[in-house]
Amino acid sequence: MKKNVPETERLCRFCEWASALHGEDQMLCRKRGVVSPLYVCRAFRYDPLKRDPGAPPAAQKLEYISLEEDAPSE
């Protein structure tokens, strides 16, 4: 599966060929060996499962409005 990924996001930490070593400090690449997570090479292949989704948006606070106060008097 190919996906157009901007050059700034073609990092080793998002590559199909890389696995994390010691947390996020270094990556083990099947093509290049031990590299930095910010390393970029020609063998890059994007893996969407390695991207961490952002935090969900905060819920909006709703105000309580009483319908009895807004009713017109007869």
N, CA, C and O atoms as a Tripos MOL2 file, in Angstrom:
@<TRIPOS>MOLECULE
protein
  296   295    74     0     0
PROTEIN
NO_CHARGES

@<TRIPOS>ATOM
      1 N           0.8470   -1.1680    0.0000 N.3       1 MET1
      2 CA          0.0000    0.0000    0.0000 C.3       1 MET1
      3 C           0.8950    1.2350    0.0000 C.2       1 MET1
      4 O           1.7270    1.4130    0.8900 O.2       1 MET1
      5 N           0.7180    2.0680   -0.9910 N.am      2 LYS2
      6 CA          1.5010    3.2940   -1.0700 C.3       2 LYS2
      7 C           0.6290    4.4670   -0.6640 C.2       2 LYS2
      8 O          -0.5670    4.5100   -0.9540 O.2       2 LYS2
      9 N           1.2500    5.4030    0.0040 N.am      3 LYS3
     10 CA          0.5500    6.6060    0.4230 C.3       3 LYS3
     11 C           1.5080    7.7660    0.2750 C.2       3 LYS3
     12 O           2.6860    7.6520    0.6130 O.2       3 LYS3
     13 N           1.0170    8.8700   -0.2240 N.am      4 ASN4
     14 CA          1.8560   10.0550   -0.3490 C.3       4 ASN4
     15 C           2.0600   10.6540    1.0350 C.2       4 ASN4
     16 O           1.1140   11.1160    1.6730 O.2       4 ASN4
     17 N           3.2880   10.6380    1.4830 N.am      5 VAL5
     18 CA          3.6470   11.1590    2.7910 C.3       5 VAL5
     19 C           4.5730   12.3450    2.5660 C.2       5 VAL5
     20 O           5.5510   12.2240    1.8280 O.2       5 VAL5
     21 N           4.2870   13.5010    3.1910 N.am      6 PRO6
     22 CA          5.1900   14.6440    3.0290 C.3       6 PRO6
     23 C           6.6110   14.2940    3.4710 C.2       6 PRO6
     24 O           6.8060   13.4440    4.3390 O.2       6 PRO6
     25 N           7.5920   14.9490    2.8740 N.am      7 GLU7
     26 CA          9.0040   14.6650    3.1560 C.3       7 GLU7
     27 C           9.3330   14.8450    4.6390 C.2       7 GLU7
     28 O          10.2050   14.1500    5.1610 O.2       7 GLU7
     29 N           8.6490   15.7660    5.3250 N.am      8 THR8
     30 CA          8.9290   15.9960    6.7420 C.3       8 THR8
     31 C           8.4760   14.8290    7.5960 C.2       8 THR8
     32 O           8.9760   14.6650    8.7090 O.2       8 THR8
     33 N           7.5390   14.0040    7.1150 N.am      9 GLU9
     34 CA          7.0430   12.8780    7.8910 C.3       9 GLU9
     35 C           7.6470   11.5520    7.4410 C.2       9 GLU9
     36 O           7.2220   10.5030    7.9240 O.2       9 GLU9
     37 N           8.6060   11.5620    6.5490 N.am     10 ARG10
     38 CA          9.2610   10.3360    6.0960 C.3      10 ARG10
     39 C          10.3540    9.9650    7.0940 C.2      10 ARG10
     40 O          11.5240    9.8460    6.7290 O.2      10 ARG10
     41 N           9.9750    9.7890    8.3290 N.am     11 LEU11
     42 CA         10.9180    9.4890    9.4010 C.3      11 LEU11
     43 C          10.9480    7.9920    9.6690 C.2      11 LEU11
     44 O           9.9780    7.2820    9.4040 O.2      11 LEU11
     45 N          12.0540    7.5320   10.1880 N.am     12 CYS12
     46 CA         12.2490    6.1140   10.4760 C.3      12 CYS12
     47 C          11.1980    5.5970   11.4560 C.2      12 CYS12
     48 O          10.8080    4.4330   11.3690 O.2      12 CYS12
     49 N          10.7400    6.4140   12.3670 N.am     13 ARG13
     50 CA          9.7700    5.9410   13.3550 C.3      13 ARG13
     51 C           8.4100    5.6130   12.7480 C.2      13 ARG13
     52 O           7.6020    4.9530   13.4010 O.2      13 ARG13
     53 N           8.1270    6.0590   11.4990 N.am     14 PHE14
     54 CA          6.8810    5.7350   10.8150 C.3      14 PHE14
     55 C           7.0900    4.7020    9.7090 C.2      14 PHE14
     56 O           6.1680    4.4390    8.9360 O.2      14 PHE14
     57 N           8.2820    4.1120    9.6190 N.am     15 CYS15
     58 CA          8.6250    3.1960    8.5310 C.3      15 CYS15
     59 C           8.2390    1.7580    8.8680 C.2      15 CYS15
     60 O           8.3160    1.3280   10.0190 O.2      15 CYS15
     61 N           7.8270    1.0350    7.8460 N.am     16 GLU16
     62 CA          7.4700   -0.3760    7.9900 C.3      16 GLU16
     63 C           8.6730   -1.2370    8.3540 C.2      16 GLU16
     64 O           8.5190   -2.2580    9.0250 O.2      16 GLU16
     65 N           9.8630   -0.8410    7.9230 N.am     17 TRP17
     66 CA         11.0640   -1.6380    8.1320 C.3      17 TRP17
     67 C          11.6900   -1.4570    9.5170 C.2      17 TRP17
     68 O          12.5930   -2.2150    9.8720 O.2      17 TRP17
     69 N          11.2430   -0.4800   10.3120 N.am     18 ALA18
     70 CA         11.8960   -0.1420   11.5830 C.3      18 ALA18
     71 C          11.1090   -0.6320   12.7950 C.2      18 ALA18
     72 O           9.8810   -0.7130   12.7720 O.2      18 ALA18
     73 N          11.8520   -0.9560   13.8560 N.am     19 SER19
     74 CA         11.2780   -1.3260   15.1510 C.3      19 SER19
     75 C          12.0000   -0.5280   16.2310 C.2      19 SER19
     76 O          13.2010   -0.2770   16.1280 O.2      19 SER19
     77 N          11.2610   -0.1310   17.2670 N.am     20 ALA20
     78 CA         11.8490    0.6870   18.3280 C.3      20 ALA20
     79 C          12.7760   -0.1410   19.2150 C.2      20 ALA20
     80 O          12.4800   -1.2930   19.5340 O.2      20 ALA20
     81 N          13.8980    0.4580   19.6080 N.am     21 LEU21
     82 CA         14.8340   -0.1240   20.5650 C.3      21 LEU21
     83 C          14.9200    0.8070   21.7610 C.2      21 LEU21
     84 O          15.0470    2.0190   21.5870 O.2      21 LEU21
     85 N          14.8530    0.2700   22.9630 N.am     22 HIS22
     86 CA         14.9900    1.0800   24.1750 C.3      22 HIS22
     87 C          14.0220    2.2550   24.1600 C.2      22 HIS22
     88 O          14.4400    3.4030   24.3130 O.2      22 HIS22
     89 N          12.7620    1.9870   23.9820 N.am     23 GLY23
     90 CA         11.7690    3.0500   23.9360 C.3      23 GLY23
     91 C          11.7820    3.7240   22.5770 C.2      23 GLY23
     92 O          11.6130    3.0620   21.5530 O.2      23 GLY23
     93 N          11.9800    5.0200   22.5580 N.am     24 GLU24
     94 CA         11.9990    5.7820   21.3100 C.3      24 GLU24
     95 C          13.3900    6.3510   21.0170 C.2      24 GLU24
     96 O          13.5250    7.1870   20.1230 O.2      24 GLU24
     97 N          14.4310    5.9200   21.7460 N.am     25 ASP25
     98 CA         15.7660    6.4930   21.5780 C.3      25 ASP25
     99 C          16.4250    6.0830   20.2690 C.2      25 ASP25
    100 O          17.0610    6.9120   19.6180 O.2      25 ASP25
    101 N          16.2860    4.8230   19.8690 N.am     26 GLN26
    102 CA         16.8870    4.3310   18.6370 C.3      26 GLN26
    103 C          15.9380    3.3580   17.9650 C.2      26 GLN26
    104 O          15.0540    2.7860   18.6030 O.2      26 GLN26
    105 N          16.1360    3.1780   16.6660 N.am     27 MET27
    106 CA         15.3150    2.2660   15.8900 C.3      27 MET27
    107 C          16.2090    1.2080   15.2610 C.2      27 MET27
    108 O          17.3560    1.4840   14.9110 O.2      27 MET27
    109 N          15.6830    0.0010   15.1170 N.am     28 LEU28
    110 CA         16.3830   -1.0630   14.4220 C.3      28 LEU28
    111 C          15.7190   -1.2240   13.0630 C.2      28 LEU28
    112 O          14.5790   -1.6770   12.9620 O.2      28 LEU28
    113 N          16.4420   -0.8500   12.0310 N.am     29 CYS29
    114 CA         15.9410   -0.8940   10.6610 C.3      29 CYS29
    115 C          16.4230   -2.1780    9.9950 C.2      29 CYS29
    116 O          17.5980   -2.5280   10.1060 O.2      29 CYS29
    117 N          15.5360   -2.8780    9.3080 N.am     30 ARG30
    118 CA         15.9170   -4.1090    8.6160 C.3      30 ARG30
    119 C          16.8360   -3.8270    7.4310 C.2      30 ARG30
    120 O          17.5770   -4.7070    6.9940 O.2      30 ARG30
    121 N          16.7900   -2.6050    6.9130 N.am     31 LYS31
    122 CA         17.6050   -2.2380    5.7610 C.3      31 LYS31
    123 C          18.9210   -1.5680    6.1550 C.2      31 LYS31
    124 O          19.9430   -1.8010    5.5100 O.2      31 LYS31
    125 N          18.9140   -0.7320    7.2100 N.am     32 ARG32
    126 CA         20.0740    0.0930    7.5520 C.3      32 ARG32
    127 C          20.7170   -0.2200    8.8960 C.2      32 ARG32
    128 O          21.8010    0.2940    9.1720 O.2      32 ARG32
    129 N          20.1050   -1.0330    9.7400 N.am     33 GLY33
    130 CA         20.6690   -1.3290   11.0580 C.3      33 GLY33
    131 C          20.1250   -0.3870   12.1200 C.2      33 GLY33
    132 O          18.9790    0.0530   12.0270 O.2      33 GLY33
    133 N          20.9250   -0.0710   13.1230 N.am     34 VAL34
    134 CA         20.5070    0.8140   14.2050 C.3      34 VAL34
    135 C          20.6270    2.2630   13.7420 C.2      34 VAL34
    136 O          21.6970    2.7070   13.3240 O.2      34 VAL34
    137 N          19.5130    2.9950   13.8200 N.am     35 VAL35
    138 CA         19.4680    4.3930   13.3590 C.3      35 VAL35
    139 C          18.6480    5.2280   14.3360 C.2      35 VAL35
    140 O          17.9950    4.7000   15.2360 O.2      35 VAL35
    141 N          18.6960    6.5260   14.1400 N.am     36 SER36
    142 CA         17.9030    7.4690   14.9210 C.3      36 SER36
    143 C          16.4450    7.4060   14.4500 C.2      36 SER36
    144 O          16.1940    7.0730   13.2920 O.2      36 SER36
    145 N          15.4750    7.7200   15.3280 N.am     37 PRO37
    146 CA         14.0770    7.7380   14.8930 C.3      37 PRO37
    147 C          13.8000    8.8300   13.8580 C.2      37 PRO37
    148 O          12.7880    8.7790   13.1600 O.2      37 PRO37
    149 N          14.6910    9.8140   13.7570 N.am     38 LEU38
    150 CA         14.5200   10.9130   12.7960 C.3      38 LEU38
    151 C          15.2540   10.6560   11.4830 C.2      38 LEU38
    152 O          15.2550   11.5080   10.5940 O.2      38 LEU38
    153 N          15.8770    9.4870   11.3580 N.am     39 TYR39
    154 CA         16.6360    9.1300   10.1580 C.3      39 TYR39
    155 C          15.6910    8.9780    8.9640 C.2      39 TYR39
    156 O          14.5540    8.5320    9.1150 O.2      39 TYR39
    157 N          16.1740    9.3540    7.7790 N.am     40 VAL40
    158 CA         15.3960    9.2250    6.5440 C.3      40 VAL40
    159 C          16.2570    8.5060    5.5140 C.2      40 VAL40
    160 O          17.4210    8.8570    5.3240 O.2      40 VAL40
    161 N          15.6860    7.4920    4.8410 N.am     41 CYS41
    162 CA         16.4340    6.8010    3.7950 C.3      41 CYS41
    163 C          15.5240    6.5150    2.6030 C.2      41 CYS41
    164 O          14.3150    6.7380    2.6690 O.2      41 CYS41
    165 N          16.1030    6.0270    1.5290 N.am     42 ARG42
    166 CA         15.3510    5.7460    0.3070 C.3      42 ARG42
    167 C          14.4650    4.5150    0.4420 C.2      42 ARG42
    168 O          13.5280    4.3530   -0.3400 O.2      42 ARG42
    169 N          14.7320    3.6480    1.4060 N.am     43 ALA43
    170 CA         13.9510    2.4280    1.5770 C.3      43 ALA43
    171 C          12.6760    2.6610    2.3990 C.2      43 ALA43
    172 O          11.9860    1.7050    2.7540 O.2      43 ALA43
    173 N          12.3660    3.9180    2.6980 N.am     44 PHE44
    174 CA         11.2100    4.2430    3.5360 C.3      44 PHE44
    175 C           9.9170    3.6770    2.9390 C.2      44 PHE44
    176 O           9.6470    3.8160    1.7470 O.2      44 PHE44
    177 N           9.1330    3.0370    3.8030 N.am     45 ARG45
    178 CA          7.8050    2.5490    3.4320 C.3      45 ARG45
    179 C           6.8780    2.8830    4.5950 C.2      45 ARG45
    180 O           7.0580    2.3710    5.6990 O.2      45 ARG45
    181 N           5.8850    3.7410    4.3520 N.am     46 TYR46
    182 CA          4.9850    4.2450    5.3930 C.3      46 TYR46
    183 C           4.1400    3.1270    6.0020 C.2      46 TYR46
    184 O           3.5670    2.3070    5.2830 O.2      46 TYR46
    185 N           4.0680    3.1040    7.3380 N.am     47 ASP47
    186 CA          3.2350    2.1630    8.0680 C.3      47 ASP47
    187 C           2.2390    2.9730    8.9070 C.2      47 ASP47
    188 O           2.6340    3.5380    9.9260 O.2      47 ASP47
    189 N           0.9670    3.0480    8.5140 N.am     48 PRO48
    190 CA         -0.0070    3.8790    9.2420 C.3      48 PRO48
    191 C          -0.2680    3.4030   10.6630 C.2      48 PRO48
    192 O          -0.7560    4.1850   11.4800 O.2      48 PRO48
    193 N           0.0360    2.1570   10.9880 N.am     49 LEU49
    194 CA         -0.2070    1.6600   12.3380 C.3      49 LEU49
    195 C           0.8040    2.1780   13.3530 C.2      49 LEU49
    196 O           0.5880    2.0440   14.5580 O.2      49 LEU49
    197 N           1.8950    2.7630   12.8950 N.am     50 LYS50
    198 CA          2.9030    3.2940   13.8170 C.3      50 LYS50
    199 C           2.6200    4.7340   14.2450 C.2      50 LYS50
    200 O           3.2840    5.2480   15.1460 O.2      50 LYS50
    201 N           1.6580    5.3840   13.6230 N.am     51 ARG51
    202 CA          1.3290    6.7600   13.9820 C.3      51 ARG51
    203 C           0.3980    6.7500   15.1830 C.2      51 ARG51
    204 O          -0.5760    5.9980   15.2160 O.2      51 ARG51
    205 N           0.7020    7.5970   16.1810 N.am     52 ASP52
    206 CA         -0.1370    7.7120   17.3660 C.3      52 ASP52
    207 C          -1.2070    8.7670   17.1150 C.2      52 ASP52
    208 O          -0.8830    9.8930   16.7390 O.2      52 ASP52
    209 N          -2.4790    8.4220   17.3170 N.am     53 PRO53
    210 CA         -3.5270    9.4290   17.1170 C.3      53 PRO53
    211 C          -3.4570   10.4760   18.2200 C.2      53 PRO53
    212 O          -3.0050   10.1980   19.3300 O.2      53 PRO53
    213 N          -3.9010   11.6560   17.9070 N.am     54 GLY54
    214 CA         -3.9100   12.7300   18.8960 C.3      54 GLY54
    215 C          -5.0100   12.5100   19.9250 C.2      54 GLY54
    216 O          -5.8330   11.6060   19.7830 O.2      54 GLY54
    217 N          -5.0180   13.3280   20.9430 N.am     55 ALA55
    218 CA         -6.0490   13.2390   21.9730 C.3      55 ALA55
    219 C          -7.3990   13.6390   21.3810 C.2      55 ALA55
    220 O          -7.4530   14.5160   20.5180 O.2      55 ALA55
    221 N          -8.4830   13.0160   21.8240 N.am     56 PRO56
    222 CA         -9.7980   13.3930   21.3050 C.3      56 PRO56
    223 C         -10.1320   14.8190   21.7330 C.2      56 PRO56
    224 O          -9.6640   15.2760   22.7750 O.2      56 PRO56
    225 N         -10.9330   15.5220   20.9430 N.am     57 PRO57
    226 CA        -11.2870   16.8940   21.3120 C.3      57 PRO57
    227 C         -12.1150   16.9160   22.5980 C.2      57 PRO57
    228 O         -12.8620   15.9810   22.8860 O.2      57 PRO57
    229 N         -11.9720   17.9760   23.3460 N.am     58 ALA58
    230 CA        -12.7010   18.1170   24.6050 C.3      58 ALA58
    231 C         -14.1930   18.2930   24.3160 C.2      58 ALA58
    232 O         -14.5740   18.9170   23.3260 O.2      58 ALA58
    233 N         -15.0200   17.7430   25.1800 N.am     59 ALA59
    234 CA        -16.4710   17.8620   25.0150 C.3      59 ALA59
    235 C         -16.9040   19.2930   25.2930 C.2      59 ALA59
    236 O         -16.3640   19.9630   26.1740 O.2      59 ALA59
    237 N         -17.8820   19.7460   24.5320 N.am     60 GLN60
    238 CA        -18.3850   21.1000   24.7310 C.3      60 GLN60
    239 C         -19.3390   21.1220   25.9190 C.2      60 GLN60
    240 O         -20.0970   20.1760   26.1380 O.2      60 GLN60
    241 N         -19.2950   22.2000   26.6740 N.am     61 LYS61
    242 CA        -20.2140   22.3400   27.8010 C.3      61 LYS61
    243 C         -21.5050   22.9680   27.2860 C.2      61 LYS61
    244 O         -21.4870   23.9660   26.5650 O.2      61 LYS61
    245 N         -22.6170   22.3620   27.6720 N.am     62 LEU62
    246 CA        -23.9240   22.8500   27.2660 C.3      62 LEU62
    247 C         -24.5790   23.5640   28.4280 C.2      62 LEU62
    248 O         -24.3760   23.2110   29.5890 O.2      62 LEU62
    249 N         -25.3690   24.5730   28.1010 N.am     63 GLU63
    250 CA        -26.0720   25.3260   29.1320 C.3      63 GLU63
    251 C         -27.4910   24.7800   29.2740 C.2      63 GLU63
    252 O         -28.1090   24.3630   28.2950 O.2      63 GLU63
    253 N         -27.9890   24.7900   30.4890 N.am     64 TYR64
    254 CA        -29.3570   24.3550   30.7600 C.3      64 TYR64
    255 C         -30.2730   25.5530   30.5670 C.2      64 TYR64
    256 O         -30.0320   26.6280   31.1150 O.2      64 TYR64
    257 N         -31.3250   25.3580   29.7830 N.am     65 ILE65
    258 CA        -32.3150   26.4100   29.5630 C.3      65 ILE65
    259 C         -33.6690   25.8520   29.9730 C.2      65 ILE65
    260 O         -34.0900   24.8010   29.4910 O.2      65 ILE65
    261 N         -34.3360   26.5540   30.8520 N.am     66 SER66
    262 CA        -35.6560   26.1320   31.2980 C.3      66 SER66
    263 C         -36.6980   26.6120   30.2940 C.2      66 SER66
    264 O         -36.7150   27.7900   29.9370 O.2      66 SER66
    265 N         -37.5490   25.7280   29.8460 N.am     67 LEU67
    266 CA        -38.5960   26.0950   28.8930 C.3      67 LEU67
    267 C         -39.7550   26.8030   29.5810 C.2      67 LEU67
    268 O         -40.4990   27.5330   28.9270 O.2      67 LEU67
    269 N         -39.9220   26.6070   30.8640 N.am     68 GLU68
    270 CA        -41.0250   27.2220   31.5890 C.3      68 GLU68
    271 C         -40.8370   28.7280   31.7020 C.2      68 GLU68
    272 O         -41.8250   29.4580   31.6380 O.2      68 GLU68
    273 N         -39.6450   29.2150   31.8620 N.am     69 GLU69
    274 CA        -39.3770   30.6510   31.9920 C.3      69 GLU69
    275 C         -39.5720   31.3830   30.6710 C.2      69 GLU69
    276 O         -39.9200   32.5640   30.6640 O.2      69 GLU69
    277 N         -39.3540   30.6960   29.5580 N.am     70 ASP70
    278 CA        -39.4320   31.3450   28.2500 C.3      70 ASP70
    279 C         -40.8380   31.3300   27.6700 C.2      70 ASP70
    280 O         -41.0680   31.9550   26.6350 O.2      70 ASP70
    281 N         -41.7830   30.6450   28.2930 N.am     71 ALA71
    282 CA        -43.1310   30.5380   27.7560 C.3      71 ALA71
    283 C         -43.8500   31.8850   27.9450 C.2      71 ALA71
    284 O         -43.7550   32.4930   29.0110 O.2      71 ALA71
    285 N         -44.5740   32.3510   26.9000 N.am     72 PRO72
    286 CA        -45.3040   33.6210   27.0220 C.3      72 PRO72
    287 C         -46.5170   33.4560   27.9450 C.2      72 PRO72
    288 O         -47.1790   32.4180   27.9310 O.2      72 PRO72
    289 N         -46.7920   34.4660   28.7260 N.am     73 SER73
    290 CA        -47.9290   34.3960   29.6480 C.3      73 SER73
    291 C         -49.1950   34.8210   28.9100 C.2      73 SER73
    292 O         -49.1180   35.6510   28.0050 O.2      73 SER73
    293 N         -50.3990   34.2570   29.2840 N.am     74 GLU74
    294 CA        -51.6530   34.5450   28.5750 C.3      74 GLU74
    295 C         -52.4710   35.5420   29.3120 C.2      74 GLU74
    296 O         -53.5580   35.9020   28.8610 O.2      74 GLU74
@<TRIPOS>BOND
     1     1     2 1
     2     2     3 1
     3     3     4 2
     4     3     5 am
     5     5     6 1
     6     6     7 1
     7     7     8 2
     8     7     9 am
     9     9    10 1
    10    10    11 1
    11    11    12 2
    12    11    13 am
    13    13    14 1
    14    14    15 1
    15    15    16 2
    16    15    17 am
    17    17    18 1
    18    18    19 1
    19    19    20 2
    20    19    21 am
    21    21    22 1
    22    22    23 1
    23    23    24 2
    24    23    25 am
    25    25    26 1
    26    26    27 1
    27    27    28 2
    28    27    29 am
    29    29    30 1
    30    30    31 1
    31    31    32 2
    32    31    33 am
    33    33    34 1
    34    34    35 1
    35    35    36 2
    36    35    37 am
    37    37    38 1
    38    38    39 1
    39    39    40 2
    40    39    41 am
    41    41    42 1
    42    42    43 1
    43    43    44 2
    44    43    45 am
    45    45    46 1
    46    46    47 1
    47    47    48 2
    48    47    49 am
    49    49    50 1
    50    50    51 1
    51    51    52 2
    52    51    53 am
    53    53    54 1
    54    54    55 1
    55    55    56 2
    56    55    57 am
    57    57    58 1
    58    58    59 1
    59    59    60 2
    60    59    61 am
    61    61    62 1
    62    62    63 1
    63    63    64 2
    64    63    65 am
    65    65    66 1
    66    66    67 1
    67    67    68 2
    68    67    69 am
    69    69    70 1
    70    70    71 1
    71    71    72 2
    72    71    73 am
    73    73    74 1
    74    74    75 1
    75    75    76 2
    76    75    77 am
    77    77    78 1
    78    78    79 1
    79    79    80 2
    80    79    81 am
    81    81    82 1
    82    82    83 1
    83    83    84 2
    84    83    85 am
    85    85    86 1
    86    86    87 1
    87    87    88 2
    88    87    89 am
    89    89    90 1
    90    90    91 1
    91    91    92 2
    92    91    93 am
    93    93    94 1
    94    94    95 1
    95    95    96 2
    96    95    97 am
    97    97    98 1
    98    98    99 1
    99    99   100 2
   100    99   101 am
   101   101   102 1
   102   102   103 1
   103   103   104 2
   104   103   105 am
   105   105   106 1
   106   106   107 1
   107   107   108 2
   108   107   109 am
   109   109   110 1
   110   110   111 1
   111   111   112 2
   112   111   113 am
   113   113   114 1
   114   114   115 1
   115   115   116 2
   116   115   117 am
   117   117   118 1
   118   118   119 1
   119   119   120 2
   120   119   121 am
   121   121   122 1
   122   122   123 1
   123   123   124 2
   124   123   125 am
   125   125   126 1
   126   126   127 1
   127   127   128 2
   128   127   129 am
   129   129   130 1
   130   130   131 1
   131   131   132 2
   132   131   133 am
   133   133   134 1
   134   134   135 1
   135   135   136 2
   136   135   137 am
   137   137   138 1
   138   138   139 1
   139   139   140 2
   140   139   141 am
   141   141   142 1
   142   142   143 1
   143   143   144 2
   144   143   145 am
   145   145   146 1
   146   146   147 1
   147   147   148 2
   148   147   149 am
   149   149   150 1
   150   150   151 1
   151   151   152 2
   152   151   153 am
   153   153   154 1
   154   154   155 1
   155   155   156 2
   156   155   157 am
   157   157   158 1
   158   158   159 1
   159   159   160 2
   160   159   161 am
   161   161   162 1
   162   162   163 1
   163   163   164 2
   164   163   165 am
   165   165   166 1
   166   166   167 1
   167   167   168 2
   168   167   169 am
   169   169   170 1
   170   170   171 1
   171   171   172 2
   172   171   173 am
   173   173   174 1
   174   174   175 1
   175   175   176 2
   176   175   177 am
   177   177   178 1
   178   178   179 1
   179   179   180 2
   180   179   181 am
   181   181   182 1
   182   182   183 1
   183   183   184 2
   184   183   185 am
   185   185   186 1
   186   186   187 1
   187   187   188 2
   188   187   189 am
   189   189   190 1
   190   190   191 1
   191   191   192 2
   192   191   193 am
   193   193   194 1
   194   194   195 1
   195   195   196 2
   196   195   197 am
   197   197   198 1
   198   198   199 1
   199   199   200 2
   200   199   201 am
   201   201   202 1
   202   202   203 1
   203   203   204 2
   204   203   205 am
   205   205   206 1
   206   206   207 1
   207   207   208 2
   208   207   209 am
   209   209   210 1
   210   210   211 1
   211   211   212 2
   212   211   213 am
   213   213   214 1
   214   214   215 1
   215   215   216 2
   216   215   217 am
   217   217   218 1
   218   218   219 1
   219   219   220 2
   220   219   221 am
   221   221   222 1
   222   222   223 1
   223   223   224 2
   224   223   225 am
   225   225   226 1
   226   226   227 1
   227   227   228 2
   228   227   229 am
   229   229   230 1
   230   230   231 1
   231   231   232 2
   232   231   233 am
   233   233   234 1
   234   234   235 1
   235   235   236 2
   236   235   237 am
   237   237   238 1
   238   238   239 1
   239   239   240 2
   240   239   241 am
   241   241   242 1
   242   242   243 1
   243   243   244 2
   244   243   245 am
   245   245   246 1
   246   246   247 1
   247   247   248 2
   248   247   249 am
   249   249   250 1
   250   250   251 1
   251   251   252 2
   252   251   253 am
   253   253   254 1
   254   254   255 1
   255   255   256 2
   256   255   257 am
   257   257   258 1
   258   258   259 1
   259   259   260 2
   260   259   261 am
   261   261   262 1
   262   262   263 1
   263   263   264 2
   264   263   265 am
   265   265   266 1
   266   266   267 1
   267   267   268 2
   268   267   269 am
   269   269   270 1
   270   270   271 1
   271   271   272 2
   272   271   273 am
   273   273   274 1
   274   274   275 1
   275   275   276 2
   276   275   277 am
   277   277   278 1
   278   278   279 1
   279   279   280 2
   280   279   281 am
   281   281   282 1
   282   282   283 1
   283   283   284 2
   284   283   285 am
   285   285   286 1
   286   286   287 1
   287   287   288 2
   288   287   289 am
   289   289   290 1
   290   290   291 1
   291   291   292 2
   292   291   293 am
   293   293   294 1
   294   294   295 1
   295   295   296 2
@<TRIPOS>SUBSTRUCTURE
     1 MET1         2 RESIDUE 1 A MET
     2 LYS2         6 RESIDUE 1 A LYS
     3 LYS3        10 RESIDUE 1 A LYS
     4 ASN4        14 RESIDUE 1 A ASN
     5 VAL5        18 RESIDUE 1 A VAL
     6 PRO6        22 RESIDUE 1 A PRO
     7 GLU7        26 RESIDUE 1 A GLU
     8 THR8        30 RESIDUE 1 A THR
     9 GLU9        34 RESIDUE 1 A GLU
    10 ARG10       38 RESIDUE 1 A ARG
    11 LEU11       42 RESIDUE 1 A LEU
    12 CYS12       46 RESIDUE 1 A CYS
    13 ARG13       50 RESIDUE 1 A ARG
    14 PHE14       54 RESIDUE 1 A PHE
    15 CYS15       58 RESIDUE 1 A CYS
    16 GLU16       62 RESIDUE 1 A GLU
    17 TRP17       66 RESIDUE 1 A TRP
    18 ALA18       70 RESIDUE 1 A ALA
    19 SER19       74 RESIDUE 1 A SER
    20 ALA20       78 RESIDUE 1 A ALA
    21 LEU21       82 RESIDUE 1 A LEU
    22 HIS22       86 RESIDUE 1 A HIS
    23 GLY23       90 RESIDUE 1 A GLY
    24 GLU24       94 RESIDUE 1 A GLU
    25 ASP25       98 RESIDUE 1 A ASP
    26 GLN26      102 RESIDUE 1 A GLN
    27 MET27      106 RESIDUE 1 A MET
    28 LEU28      110 RESIDUE 1 A LEU
    29 CYS29      114 RESIDUE 1 A CYS
    30 ARG30      118 RESIDUE 1 A ARG
    31 LYS31      122 RESIDUE 1 A LYS
    32 ARG32      126 RESIDUE 1 A ARG
    33 GLY33      130 RESIDUE 1 A GLY
    34 VAL34      134 RESIDUE 1 A VAL
    35 VAL35      138 RESIDUE 1 A VAL
    36 SER36      142 RESIDUE 1 A SER
    37 PRO37      146 RESIDUE 1 A PRO
    38 LEU38      150 RESIDUE 1 A LEU
    39 TYR39      154 RESIDUE 1 A TYR
    40 VAL40      158 RESIDUE 1 A VAL
    41 CYS41      162 RESIDUE 1 A CYS
    42 ARG42      166 RESIDUE 1 A ARG
    43 ALA43      170 RESIDUE 1 A ALA
    44 PHE44      174 RESIDUE 1 A PHE
    45 ARG45      178 RESIDUE 1 A ARG
    46 TYR46      182 RESIDUE 1 A TYR
    47 ASP47      186 RESIDUE 1 A ASP
    48 PRO48      190 RESIDUE 1 A PRO
    49 LEU49      194 RESIDUE 1 A LEU
    50 LYS50      198 RESIDUE 1 A LYS
    51 ARG51      202 RESIDUE 1 A ARG
    52 ASP52      206 RESIDUE 1 A ASP
    53 PRO53      210 RESIDUE 1 A PRO
    54 GLY54      214 RESIDUE 1 A GLY
    55 ALA55      218 RESIDUE 1 A ALA
    56 PRO56      222 RESIDUE 1 A PRO
    57 PRO57      226 RESIDUE 1 A PRO
    58 ALA58      230 RESIDUE 1 A ALA
    59 ALA59      234 RESIDUE 1 A ALA
    60 GLN60      238 RESIDUE 1 A GLN
    61 LYS61      242 RESIDUE 1 A LYS
    62 LEU62      246 RESIDUE 1 A LEU
    63 GLU63      250 RESIDUE 1 A GLU
    64 TYR64      254 RESIDUE 1 A TYR
    65 ILE65      258 RESIDUE 1 A ILE
    66 SER66      262 RESIDUE 1 A SER
    67 LEU67      266 RESIDUE 1 A LEU
    68 GLU68      270 RESIDUE 1 A GLU
    69 GLU69      274 RESIDUE 1 A GLU
    70 ASP70      278 RESIDUE 1 A ASP
    71 ALA71      282 RESIDUE 1 A ALA
    72 PRO72      286 RESIDUE 1 A PRO
    73 SER73      290 RESIDUE 1 A SER
    74 GLU74      294 RESIDUE 1 A GLU
